[in-house]
Structures are given as structure tokens and as C-alpha cells.
Amino acid sequence: MESTTSSTTTTNRPDRPFRSRDDSREGRSEGGRSKGRFKSFAEKRRCRFCRKHGRVTIDFKDIGTLQKLCTSQGKMYSRKRSGNCAYCQRSLKVAIKRARFMALLPYVSR
Amino acid sequence: MISNYEGLFLLDNKEAKNDWDSIQGFVNGLLQKHGAEIVRSNKWGERKLAYDIGAHKRGTYLLAYFKIDTQRLDEMKHDFNLSEKVLRYLFVRLEEIPPETATVALREDEELVLGGPEEESFGRGGRRPRFSSPPPSAASDESSDDGGDSN
């Protein structure tokens, strides 16, 4: 956010995106260690689902997405691994379990 | 109270292949018998199952969207339980029925390839990959969850 008054020296640097208070809570990495490390911290701090669709329930029929979020053994990835926000991780959990029930995903696999 | 539902049915593959219309009619008939208003009822696809169910290795799915009085849902489930043609069913209550274009397609003949790529975001500011170094002694890594590789 550039300041319109040019008389004062602003501390806002153009390459640091302005962080709104409520947004920064989701999926925040610790200590700002990764500032400027990824393409844009403002983009990366949201999980892959929130970025694309906003807060939406993950469909258990979308096996294409779900199979990427399981290990080769069929286990679910932790939130640390998948990078999801809490809401999406819970939604994902339900989706995977439903898909397993309907034999779209395995419970256990080699 | 009438609610919108999405129902996914896993059907016996042999019967589905022999006579799709009769098995679809059977499912629709059961839905209507309990007062459901069927909005959409289509074959979703046929696929190899992720695991064997009884003797079945492949199955055909039917995806239906309908509205029904919630009180009658349990009776309907009971009827589906008794049927031998319907192997599994799953009803999800929806706020509103999505348009046909929003429905995810079943990828029929694709092999399931599980496992995400290594370079996915680790969610915590891109720390070192999990499996390439021994677990640290510090408290920073509380739960070593998935994989379970104890070196």
C-alpha cells in the first residue's frame, strides 16, 4: 500500500505485500523466516484449496486431487506435509474417508 | 423438511452391463417409492474398485441428485441395504443441487497413482524435506507422523 503523502518517509516496501490481520492467521509459517522466499508470500500462505476456490468443501468424488494427498500406502498426508489450512484438512479428511468407503480410494495399498 | 441430497450408488457390475436401464430403473424406483423428487440420475462411470467387495472387482457408479423429506431417508436406506444389486450407497446432504457442469467426472480407466510429489509445500515456510535428515532432538519436530520410517 503506497502512502499518498510523499512528505513522510514510509516504512512500506513495495515488494512486501500488505498483510491484513485476519488473513495472516491461516497457514502462517513461523517467524517470517520465509519472507520473500516464495513467489509471493501473500499467495503461498493460503492452502492450495483456499487459493483456488476459497472456503469450499472438498468433493470426495474428485479422486484426481485426493490421490495426490495420500501416500503410496494410501495413508493421508498430515497437514504439515500437505500444507493445508485447518479447515481444508478437516474437509479433506472427510472426503478421503468417504472415497474409501465407496471404493474410490483404498484403505491400504502396497 | 425437504432437503437436497446427492447420492452415489455402487452397483453390481454384471447387472449394470447386462441391462443398465433396468438397474437404473430399480434405483430410481426405490427413490421415488419414498417420495424423492429426482433432479438428476446418471451413470457416473465404471471402474476398477480400489479394493474387492465380496467377489466384485469392478463396479458401476450411479450418481443421483434428489430432494426428499428427511424423515423418510432412513426407510429408504433400509431398502437399499436389503438390495443385492446396490453394493454401497452414500448420501450427502447439500445446500443446493449443483449444475451438471460442476459435477466431477469419474476417470474410468485410470490407474490410481497415490502419493504426492516431494516438492509440495511443507506448510511451514519450506523447511528441509522430512525424510532426508535424521529427526532433530529439539522440540521443533513434535510428531513424526506419516511414513513411519525409523532409521
Chai-1 contact restraints between the chains, C-beta under 6 A:
chainA,res_idxA,chainB,res_idxB,connection_type,confidence,min_distance_angstrom,max_distance_angstrom,comment,restraint_id
A,S29,B,R124,contact,1.0,0.0,6.0,A-B,restraint_1
A,S29,B,G125,contact,1.0,0.0,6.0,A-B,restraint_2
A,R33,B,G125,contact,1.0,0.0,6.0,A-B,restraint_3
A,S34,B,G125,contact,1.0,0.0,6.0,A-B,restraint_4
A,S34,B,G126,contact,1.0,0.0,6.0,A-B,restraint_5
A,D59,B,V104,contact,1.0,0.0,6.0,A-B,restraint_6
A,K61,B,V104,contact,1.0,0.0,6.0,A-B,restraint_7
A,D62,B,V104,contact,1.0,0.0,6.0,A-B,restraint_8
A,Q67,B,L112,contact,1.0,0.0,6.0,A-B,restraint_9
A,Q67,B,L114,contact,1.0,0.0,6.0,A-B,restraint_10
A,K68,B,G116,contact,1.0,0.0,6.0,A-B,restraint_11
A,C70,B,L114,contact,1.0,0.0,6.0,A-B,restraint_12
A,T71,B,G115,contact,1.0,0.0,6.0,A-B,restraint_13
A,S72,B,L114,contact,1.0,0.0,6.0,A-B,restraint_14
A,S72,B,G115,contact,1.0,0.0,6.0,A-B,restraint_15
A,G74,B,L114,contact,1.0,0.0,6.0,A-B,restraint_16
A,K75,B,D146,contact,1.0,0.0,6.0,A-B,restraint_17
A,S78,B,D145,contact,1.0,0.0,6.0,A-B,restraint_18
A,S78,B,D146,contact,1.0,0.0,6.0,A-B,restraint_19
A,K80,B,G123,contact,1.0,0.0,6.0,A-B,restraint_20
A,G83,B,S121,contact,1.0,0.0,6.0,A-B,restraint_21
A,G83,B,G123,contact,1.0,0.0,6.0,A-B,restraint_22
A,M102,B,L8,contact,1.0,0.0,6.0,A-B,restraint_23
A,M102,B,L10,contact,1.0,0.0,6.0,A-B,restraint_24
A,M102,B,R88,contact,1.0,0.0,6.0,A-B,restraint_25
A,M102,B,L90,contact,1.0,0.0,6.0,A-B,restraint_26
A,A103,B,L49,contact,1.0,0.0,6.0,A-B,restraint_27
A,A103,B,A50,contact,1.0,0.0,6.0,A-B,restraint_28
A,L105,B,A50,contact,1.0,0.0,6.0,A-B,restraint_29
A,P106,B,A50,contact,1.0,0.0,6.0,A-B,restraint_30
A,P106,B,Y51,contact,1.0,0.0,6.0,A-B,restraint_31
